[in-house]
Amino acid sequence: MTFIQFVFYFFSAILVFAAAMVITIRNPVKAALFLVLAFFSAAGLWVLLEAEFLAIALVLVYVGAVMVLFLFVVMMLDINLVRLREGFGEYLPIGSIVAVLMVLEMGIILGSRHFGLHRFPVPPGHTANYSNTRELGMQLYTVYVYPFEIAALILLVAIIAAIALTMRKRPRTRYQDPAQQVRVRPEDRVRIVKMAAEKKA
């Protein structure tokens, strides 16, 4: 076994273990921390595949932003862990059956007959001036430019739909009109009253 294969199996084992702990552990804070470990292990695999940009993006975006937000939300909410533990064994048999079926399906599709080393050999090493960011951009904005734009349009529609569903005008809600605030003149806010001076007797 070469050193690269050892590193691959090492990160893969940590990734599988962390993913299993995410879905089996009952404490949401610990589950989020195991998810961070899974993201770091996946980033290590990306580095091993010479995709440094994807690895850094995974760490910065998911670990640095999304998971921190999840941790803040989970830790600030008053989650009743006793209620989370209730009914865990009730759905365990059907969950186990679904998990076994998913593993069998992935084994059939991703078996050595379709994805073996004889079909996908180890890619050759690149030179020092190779940039995977440039190659990713070339593939993304030339070959897959239309699917990329369609995905961006779908995300834009989803954002607009989420805003439209949540921004409802309630009759008792007090809000400010920025246009009316801009049109305000000093004469409308301040009134100067001239009064005669009074002297003490």
N, C-alpha and C positions, 0 to 999 in steps of 0.2 A: 504494500500500500504506500503510495507516494504521500508527500506532505500535503499537497493540494487536496487529495481525497480525504485525508485525515481531517483537515480543516472543514471541508464540506460536510462530512458526517458529524463533526462536532457541533457546528452551527445548526445543522438540520435537527439533531437530537434536542438541542436546547429550544429550538423553535417549536417542535412538536410538543415537548413537555410544557412550555409556556402557554401554548394554545389550548392544551388539555386543561391546564389549571384555570384558564380564563373562564371556561364554560362549566367547570365543576366546583370551583371554590364559591363559598356563599357570601363572603365579605366583599362588597363592591369595591372598596378601596384597594384591597389586595388583588382583586381581579384586574383592576385598571393598571396596577403596577406590573402584574404578569404580562399584560398586553404591551406595556412599554418594553419589557424584556423580549417579547416576540418581535416587536418592530426592530429592535437593535439586532437581533439574530438575523432577520430578513435583510437588513442593511448590510450585515457581514457577508451574506450570500451574494448580494448585488456587487459588492466590492470584489468578491472572488470571481465573478463573471465579467470583470472589467467594466462595470457600469457604475462608475463612481458618482456620476450626476444623480442617478436614481437613488443611490444609497444616501447621499447627502440630503436630497429632497425628502426622502422618507423620514430621516431623523429630524430635520428642521420642521417639516410641516406637521407630521403626525405626532412625533414625540414632543417637539418643542411648542406646538400650538394646540392641536386637537386634544391630546391626552392631558395636558395641563388644564385645559378647560373642563374636561371630564372630571378630573380629580377635584377641582374647585367646586363643581356642581355637586358631586357625590358627597364631598365632605361638608358642604354647607347645608345640604338637605338633611332633615331629620328622618332618616330611613330606619324603619323598624325591622331589625334583623330577625326578630322572632317570627314575624309574618312571612319573611322571605324563606325561612326554613320550613314553613308549613306547606305541605303538599309536594315537597321535593321528590319523595319516593313514589308519589301517585303517578307521575308522568315518566318515571324512570324506565319502565319496560318498553313503552312505545318510543321513547327517545333512543334507547339502546338499539331497537330494531331499525329505526331510521339511520342511525349512525353506522350500523353494520352494512346496510344497503348502500349507503354512500361510499363506504370504503370498498365494497365489492365493485361498484360501478367505476370508481376511479382506478381500481386495479385492472379492470378489463380494458378501459380506454387508454390508460397510461402504462400498459404493460410493456415488457421488453420487446414484444413483437412489433409494436408501433413506434416506440420511443427508445429503442436500444442504442448502444454505442455504434452498432454497424449502420444504423440509419442516420444518427446524428453524432458524428465523431466530435472529439474535443476540438474547438476552434483554434486556429493558429494564433500565436501571440502577435501583438501589434508593435509597431515601432514607437519610439519615444515621442514623436510629434503627433501621435494619434489622439484625437479628441472625440470621446463618445458623445459629448454634448452637441458637437457639430453634426455628427452622424444622426443623432436622434432628431435634431432640428430638420435635417435634410429629408429624413423619412416622414416626419410629421407634417411638414409644410409643402411637400411635393407629391409623394405617393399617396398619403392619407390625408390630404388637405380637406377634401369634401366630408369624409366622416368626422374629422376634427371640427369643422365648422358646424356640422349638424349636431354634434354633442354639445358644442358651446351654445347653440340656439336652444336646445332642449333644457340646458341648465338655466338659461335666461328666462325661459317660459316658466320653469319651476320656481325661480326666485320671485317673478312677478305674481304668480299664483299664490305663493305663500304670503306675500305682502297683502294681496287683495283679500285673502281669507282672514287675516288677522287684523287688518286696519278697518275696523267697523266703527261707525259713528254712533256713539251712545248719547242719548239726550241729556244725561246728567253729567257728562264729562266736560270739564272746562279746558278749553284750549285757546291758544293765542293765534291771531292772524298776523303773520309777518308783513303782509302788504299794507295792512292798516297801520301797523307800527311805523313803517317807513314813511307813510304819507302824513304823519303827525308833524304839526308846526309848533314852534315855541309859543306862539300866541294862544294855542289851544290848551297848553299845559300850565303856563304861568300867567297870572294876572297881577299887574302892578297897581296898587291902590295908593293914591296920594292922600295923605291925611295931614291936617293942620298940627303943627307942633304944640305941645302943651307944656306949660311952665308950672313949676310948683309954686304955691302961694307963699 
